[in-house]
Amino acid sequence: MSILEYKDFNVALKRTNDNLINNLSFKLDKGESLGIVGESGSGKSLTALSALGLLNRNIFSTSGKIIYKKNNILSLSEDTLSNIRGNDISMIFQEPMLSLNPVRTLESQINECLQLANYKLTAHDVNQSLKSVGLNNIDNVLSSYPHMLSGGQRQRFMIAMSIIRKPKIIIADEPTTALDVTLQKQILDMLLSLKDNMDMSLILISHDINLIKKYCERILVMKEGEAIEDNNSDTIFTNPNHSYTRELVNLKTLSYRDKDHKNGEIVLETKALSCKYLVKDSFFKKKKIYFKALDNINLNIRQGESVGIVGESGSGKTTLAMSIMHLLSYEGNITICDNIDESKIKSNRKLRKNFQIVFQDPFSSLSPRLTIFQILAEGVKSLLNITEDEKIYKMCKSILNDVGLEENMLSRYPQEFSGGQRQRIAIARALILKPKLLILDEPTSALDVLVQDSIIKLLMKIQNKYNLSYCFISHDLRLIKKICHRVYVMKDSKVIEEGSTREIFSQPTEKYTRDLLESSFI
């Protein structure tokens, strides 16, 4: 018996009248787990948001029907939709930082969630819910603000908020994108167990079709806003009908590592790098308490080399990236391109063109008030001293084509793109400056496997052409294994192991590293 049904559902972009979803029809049965896969921009997230009436009506127009309890969700009032959200249908969003209030503690946000729904839980129940998604030190988590947690910790908190009221349908939009490999399986196993124990239905949206296969009974494949294949998981993998589905199922990522770079010039070097934060409520105390986010980090990256930084959420990987970019206060020394240090960067901002970063959360790093052309042109004008509009436009068009986007997208705004498309824009913004060092913090986590492969090929092509150095921060150890020459393993703010990729993956010395590898099914 179906619990949710889409009938001839359509979504269009109002400003340009472009169709984003065309005549989508499918059913979700009670107690069923349905996986939705497809490339970035195929309409996966739009489909999910529509089930809760969350599409911005000023940007998108919709038609057709989404039937829940014999009612068309598209025609329900906001009050009725508010009662459905969280109580009947709950969603785990792809970008948790955008879903959490930045000026309120997490405790106040989870309490507000319960109060608005008139749903009562004891403090013990709340703590158990947070522990079930892998969060520890609950008191500190609840007293923290969203920016004080890592991307993975924020995602886990969002999952806890989504399941706390035990809804009938859970829609999980890339729920493990920001999680390290040791927690991905735990979170998905927990969602599946919750679904089975409470006879709930699950819609799991992911670009990883192998993950979908493991956790979903049925798979819906989307491309360019249409459902091109809908069948049980076994049939999809053994006898796919559509050529695109066959391409997804049969994709084998090649290894891109070339020769080692032991004798290359050092492009980045950190010595005794440390970073600490003042603990909340410690500011006015006589003896201040600090949390060490980085502890005595020593690393180097040579010209033309790709170095991977791996570790669980909260281990300090992103803090390391932000420190290298001089976006955080730190202790110790950071030297880039032989002689660029903190004092030179402060006195000459244009030196920043030599090192760029692609952030984990592209939407937060792209201004919603600027078009894609303005976003790409901003760095060209300020750091490359190029002012001719025609030349800038050609550069923007070229780099956008390189990352698989079209020229007509230059006039759009970030909120008009999917998560994966926004990530490609963020990569284009960094590459257009032709830096010597590029830091990539989960650069392909929001991309489907085919686009991920094309982006990695693009990055490797550019690296070979310009002899660029890459610092890859990723939870995807399979990706790190294929593209990085060396690997640093981080745990609890420290580097606990380092070596060549071959050494780390074949003969790790630390138990933690072995646990990471086992969790990745490599």
NUMAR-346193 format. One line per field, with one value per residue (C-alpha): x, y, z negated. Coordinates in nm, 2 decimals. Example, Ala and Ser with C-alpha at 12.3 -4.5 7.8 and 13.67 -1.06 7.14 Angstrom:
2
c1	1.23|1.37
c2	-0.45|-0.11
c3	-0.78|-0.71
***
This chain:
522
c1	0.00|0.15|0.19|0.33|0.27|0.39|0.16|0.28|0.49|0.66|0.90|1.01|1.23|1.01|1.27|1.37|1.08|1.33|1.18|1.37|1.14|0.92|0.61|0.77|0.55|0.64|0.50|0.65|0.50|0.45|0.77|0.96|1.31|1.34|1.67|1.68|2.00|2.11|2.35|2.37|2.08|1.87|1.60|1.66|1.66|1.38|1.17|1.25|1.18|0.85|0.71|0.72|0.62|0.96|1.03|1.06|0.75|0.92|1.18|1.00|0.66|0.50|0.22|0.09|0.02|0.20|-0.05|-0.02|-0.32|-0.54|-0.44|-0.24|0.06|0.10|-0.24|-0.23|-0.21|0.10|-0.06|-0.14|0.20|0.36|0.17|0.30|0.66|0.85|0.55|0.46|0.73|1.08|1.38|1.75|1.90|2.21|2.36|2.31|2.48|2.19|1.93|2.06|2.02|2.37|2.29|2.12|2.26|2.18|1.99|1.75|1.70|1.61|1.38|1.21|1.16|0.98|0.78|0.64|0.52|0.39|0.60|0.74|1.07|1.29|1.65|1.75|1.56|1.72|2.07|2.00|1.89|2.21|2.42|2.25|2.39|2.75|2.76|2.97|3.02|2.65|2.65|2.92|2.73|2.40|2.57|2.75|2.65|2.65|2.98|3.16|3.10|3.26|3.06|3.01|2.89|2.64|2.51|2.47|2.28|2.05|1.98|1.90|1.65|1.49|1.42|1.34|0.96|0.95|0.79|0.61|0.84|1.21|1.36|1.73|1.90|2.27|2.26|2.62|2.79|2.97|3.04|3.36|3.36|3.35|3.02|2.85|2.77|2.66|2.42|2.27|2.23|2.06|1.82|1.74|1.69|1.46|1.26|1.21|1.14|0.87|0.74|0.84|0.92|1.26|1.36|1.74|1.88|2.25|2.49|2.65|2.45|2.65|2.54|2.18|2.20|2.30|2.02|1.73|1.49|1.40|1.59|1.46|1.71|1.67|1.83|1.76|1.44|1.29|1.26|1.44|1.43|1.24|1.29|1.41|1.78|1.88|1.73|1.89|2.24|2.20|1.99|1.97|1.76|1.89|2.24|2.28|2.20|2.45|2.71|2.64|2.65|2.97|3.18|3.53|3.74|4.09|4.40|4.55|4.87|5.18|5.55|5.65|5.76|6.03|6.27|6.02|6.02|5.83|5.51|5.36|5.53|5.39|5.60|5.46|5.12|4.87|4.52|4.30|3.96|3.84|3.58|3.23|3.17|3.55|3.60|3.54|3.71|4.05|4.19|4.07|4.00|4.10|4.02|4.31|4.17|4.53|4.82|5.18|5.11|5.42|5.35|5.48|5.35|5.58|5.52|5.30|5.21|4.87|4.86|4.56|4.44|4.20|4.04|3.71|3.48|3.62|3.98|4.09|4.11|3.91|4.07|4.40|4.28|4.15|4.48|4.68|4.45|4.52|4.15|4.21|4.45|4.72|5.06|5.36|5.48|5.32|5.53|5.38|5.57|5.91|5.88|5.52|5.45|5.19|5.36|5.38|5.02|4.90|5.09|5.01|4.67|4.73|4.96|4.64|4.61|4.89|4.68|4.30|4.05|3.73|3.51|3.31|2.98|2.96|2.63|2.77|3.08|2.88|2.71|2.34|2.33|2.58|2.54|2.78|2.96|3.00|3.13|3.39|3.49|3.54|3.88|3.99|3.95|4.09|4.38|4.48|4.43|4.23|3.96|3.85|3.49|3.52|3.84|3.69|3.37|3.58|3.77|3.45|3.29|3.60|3.64|3.26|3.28|3.58|3.38|3.08|2.85|2.70|2.76|2.39|2.43|2.66|2.35|2.20|2.23|2.36|2.02|1.90|2.15|2.17|2.42|2.65|2.63|2.72|3.03|3.14|3.10|3.31|3.58|3.57|3.61|3.93|4.08|4.02|4.30|4.55|4.69|5.01|4.84|4.48|4.32|4.01|3.79|3.56|3.56|3.35|3.13|2.82|2.88|2.74|2.99|3.01|3.06|3.30|3.51|3.50|3.60|3.89|4.01|3.98|4.18|4.45|4.47|4.52|4.77|4.98|4.95|5.05|5.24|4.99|5.00|4.68|4.58|4.28|4.07|3.82|3.63|3.64|3.94|3.89|3.93|4.24|4.39|4.36|4.47|4.71|5.09|5.11|4.86|4.84|4.60|4.46|4.29|4.20|4.37|4.70|4.87|4.90|5.04|5.19|5.35|5.32|4.97|5.09|5.24|4.93|4.68|4.88|5.07|4.92|5.09|4.81|4.49|4.28|4.41|4.32|3.97|3.92|4.03|3.80|3.50|3.57|3.54|3.86
c2	0.00|0.34|0.61|0.88|0.92|1.16|1.21|1.40|1.63|1.93|2.20|2.50|2.80|3.10|3.36|3.17|2.92|2.64|2.30|2.13|1.83|1.68|1.46|1.27|0.98|0.72|0.56|0.50|0.20|0.18|0.04|0.06|0.20|0.38|0.51|0.81|0.85|1.07|1.34|1.68|1.89|1.59|1.71|1.47|1.74|1.94|1.61|1.57|1.94|1.93|1.65|1.90|2.20|2.36|2.49|2.87|2.98|3.30|3.10|2.78|2.70|2.35|2.15|1.80|1.62|1.48|1.27|1.20|1.07|1.14|1.51|1.69|1.84|2.11|2.26|2.24|2.55|2.65|2.56|2.21|2.16|2.27|1.98|1.73|1.84|1.65|1.46|1.27|1.34|1.44|1.55|1.52|1.81|1.80|2.12|2.13|2.47|2.63|2.45|2.55|2.90|3.04|3.26|3.00|2.71|2.36|2.29|2.58|2.47|2.11|2.23|2.47|2.18|1.98|2.28|2.38|2.03|2.00|1.69|1.61|1.43|1.40|1.53|1.16|1.08|1.38|1.27|0.91|1.04|1.24|0.95|0.72|0.92|0.91|1.24|1.24|1.49|1.58|1.87|2.05|1.98|2.12|2.43|2.49|2.71|2.55|2.71|2.55|2.20|2.03|1.96|1.60|1.68|1.93|1.67|1.42|1.67|1.74|1.36|1.34|1.63|1.47|1.13|1.25|1.27|0.93|1.03|0.80|0.89|0.99|1.17|1.17|1.39|1.29|1.22|1.10|1.34|1.52|1.21|1.01|0.65|0.50|0.68|0.65|0.28|0.35|0.63|0.44|0.12|0.32|0.48|0.14|-0.01|0.27|0.23|-0.14|-0.12|0.15|0.05|0.38|0.45|0.58|0.78|0.79|1.03|0.99|1.01|0.69|0.41|0.14|0.29|0.30|-0.07|-0.17|0.01|0.04|-0.22|-0.01|0.24|0.54|0.67|1.04|1.23|1.58|1.60|1.28|0.93|0.71|0.38|0.25|-0.10|-0.32|-0.29|-0.63|-0.57|-0.23|-0.38|-0.70|-0.59|-0.21|-0.08|0.27|0.35|0.61|0.35|0.11|0.38|0.45|0.08|0.00|0.30|0.21|0.51|0.50|0.57|0.91|0.90|0.95|0.96|1.06|1.41|1.35|1.60|1.87|2.22|2.25|2.46|2.43|2.37|2.39|2.37|2.32|2.44|2.47|2.63|2.67|2.80|2.96|2.73|2.88|3.05|3.07|3.43|3.60|3.34|3.41|3.08|3.06|2.71|2.64|2.36|2.25|2.21|2.15|2.02|2.05|1.98|1.93|1.86|1.96|1.95|1.96|2.11|1.89|1.66|1.56|1.50|1.36|1.45|1.19|1.14|1.14|1.44|1.68|1.55|1.90|1.86|2.16|2.37|2.28|2.40|2.73|2.79|2.73|2.99|3.23|3.25|3.15|3.26|3.00|2.94|2.80|2.87|2.83|2.90|2.89|2.90|2.91|3.26|3.37|3.38|3.55|3.90|3.91|3.80|4.08|4.34|4.22|4.07|3.98|3.70|3.50|3.42|3.16|2.95|2.89|2.67|2.49|2.47|2.17|2.36|2.55|2.73|2.90|3.02|3.16|3.50|3.46|3.83|3.78|3.60|3.32|3.56|3.82|3.54|3.42|3.77|3.90|3.72|3.79|4.17|4.20|3.95|3.92|4.29|4.21|4.47|4.42|4.29|4.09|3.91|3.84|3.70|3.46|3.34|3.27|3.10|2.88|2.77|2.70|2.47|2.30|2.20|2.08|2.38|2.59|2.95|3.05|2.96|3.27|3.49|3.27|3.29|3.01|2.93|2.83|2.54|2.19|2.11|1.94|2.23|2.47|2.27|2.28|2.66|2.67|2.47|2.70|3.01|2.86|2.73|3.06|3.22|2.94|2.90|2.71|2.54|2.43|2.31|2.10|2.03|1.74|1.88|1.60|1.50|1.66|1.53|1.22|0.95|1.04|1.41|1.33|1.13|1.41|1.67|1.46|1.41|1.78|1.85|1.60|1.75|2.10|1.97|1.81|2.12|2.37|2.15|2.24|2.11|1.98|1.92|1.69|1.67|1.39|1.11|0.91|0.69|0.52|0.86|0.95|0.61|0.68|1.04|1.12|1.05|1.08|1.07|1.23|1.06|1.29|1.20|1.42|1.73|1.55|1.37|1.01|0.86|0.97|0.81|0.73|0.62|0.27|0.24|0.38|0.16|-0.16|-0.15|0.10|0.11|0.26|0.07|0.38|0.39|0.02|0.08|0.37|0.14|-0.14|0.09|0.21|-0.14|-0.08
c3	0.00|0.10|-0.16|0.07|0.44|0.71|1.01|1.32|1.09|1.26|1.14|1.34|1.27|1.27|1.38|1.70|1.73|1.76|1.67|1.39|1.33|1.60|1.54|1.25|1.12|0.86|0.54|0.20|0.02|-0.36|-0.52|-0.20|-0.14|0.19|0.32|0.57|0.76|1.05|1.16|1.00|1.13|1.21|0.96|0.67|0.40|0.56|0.55|0.18|0.08|0.26|0.04|-0.25|-0.06|-0.10|0.25|0.26|0.45|0.56|0.75|0.85|0.99|0.95|1.10|1.08|0.75|0.44|0.26|-0.12|-0.32|-0.01|-0.02|0.25|0.06|0.33|0.24|-0.14|-0.36|-0.54|-0.88|-0.76|-0.61|-0.94|-1.12|-0.86|-0.88|-1.14|-1.27|-0.96|-0.71|-0.83|-0.62|-0.67|-0.47|-0.26|-0.40|-0.78|-0.83|-0.63|-0.84|-1.18|-1.33|-1.37|-1.67|-1.89|-2.08|-1.96|-2.28|-2.22|-1.87|-1.95|-2.23|-1.99|-1.75|-2.02|-2.16|-1.82|-1.77|-2.13|-2.16|-2.50|-2.57|-2.88|-2.88|-2.89|-2.57|-2.39|-2.51|-2.39|-2.05|-2.01|-2.12|-1.87|-1.58|-1.72|-1.91|-2.23|-2.51|-2.48|-2.73|-2.52|-2.20|-2.33|-2.46|-2.13|-1.84|-1.49|-1.38|-1.68|-1.54|-1.24|-0.93|-1.03|-1.38|-1.24|-1.01|-1.29|-1.50|-1.20|-1.17|-1.54|-1.51|-1.21|-1.38|-1.73|-1.67|-1.50|-1.17|-0.93|-0.64|-0.65|-0.35|-0.37|-0.12|-0.11|-0.48|-0.51|-0.27|-0.56|-0.77|-0.80|-0.68|-1.03|-1.09|-0.75|-0.81|-1.16|-1.06|-0.77|-0.97|-1.24|-0.99|-0.84|-1.19|-1.29|-0.97|-1.03|-1.40|-1.36|-1.02|-0.87|-0.50|-0.39|-0.08|-0.05|0.20|0.29|0.58|0.46|0.63|0.45|0.11|0.24|0.34|-0.01|-0.19|0.05|0.18|0.49|0.69|0.89|1.14|1.24|1.53|1.65|1.43|1.55|1.40|1.65|1.46|1.16|1.04|0.75|0.66|0.78|1.13|1.16|1.10|1.29|1.59|1.62|1.91|1.96|2.09|1.82|1.55|1.70|1.69|1.32|1.23|1.43|1.35|1.25|1.13|1.27|1.07|1.14|0.94|1.14|1.03|0.68|0.61|0.34|0.50|0.59|0.45|0.12|0.19|-0.16|-0.49|-0.85|-1.16|-1.51|-1.39|-1.66|-1.69|-2.00|-2.08|-2.40|-2.56|-2.61|-2.95|-3.00|-2.87|-3.21|-3.42|-3.58|-3.44|-3.08|-2.93|-2.57|-2.33|-2.11|-1.76|-1.62|-1.81|-1.68|-1.31|-1.09|-0.72|-0.37|-0.02|0.29|0.63|0.85|0.55|0.42|0.05|-0.13|-0.48|-0.63|-0.97|-1.14|-1.18|-1.44|-1.40|-1.29|-0.91|-0.82|-1.09|-0.94|-0.60|-0.74|-0.92|-0.61|-0.43|-0.72|-0.80|-1.16|-1.43|-1.49|-1.66|-1.48|-1.12|-0.78|-0.47|-0.12|0.21|0.04|-0.11|-0.15|-0.53|-0.75|-0.74|-0.36|-0.32|-0.55|-0.36|-0.01|0.03|0.39|0.28|0.20|0.57|0.51|0.28|0.29|0.12|0.22|-0.09|-0.20|-0.20|0.13|0.06|-0.25|-0.05|0.25|0.21|0.28|0.40|0.68|1.01|1.11|1.34|1.06|0.83|1.08|1.19|0.83|0.78|1.14|1.09|0.74|0.75|1.12|1.20|1.51|1.58|1.94|1.93|2.25|2.14|1.80|1.96|2.18|1.88|1.68|1.98|2.03|1.67|1.63|1.94|1.78|1.48|1.68|1.66|1.94|2.04|1.99|1.62|1.57|1.52|1.25|0.87|0.64|0.50|0.85|0.86|0.70|0.44|0.68|0.93|0.66|0.57|0.94|0.93|0.61|0.79|1.09|0.87|0.72|1.05|1.25|1.05|1.15|0.80|0.71|0.41|0.41|0.08|0.15|-0.16|-0.05|0.31|0.46|0.16|0.32|0.67|0.84|0.93|1.30|1.24|0.95|1.19|1.45|1.19|1.07|1.43|1.47|1.15|1.26|1.61|1.47|1.21|1.49|1.71|1.45|1.20|0.93|0.57|0.42|0.05|0.05|-0.26|-0.23|-0.40|-0.08|-0.13|0.21|0.37|0.17|0.25|0.63|0.65|0.37|0.35|-0.03|-0.32|-0.66|-0.91|-1.18|-1.51|-1.80|-1.65|-1.59|-1.30|-1.41|-1.10|-0.77|-0.47|-0.10|0.01|0.08|-0.27|-0.45|-0.26|-0.26|-0.59|-0.83|-1.17|-1.37|-1.48|-1.41|-1.04|-1.01|-1.14|-0.89|-0.60|-0.71|-0.73|-0.38|-0.23|-0.03
***
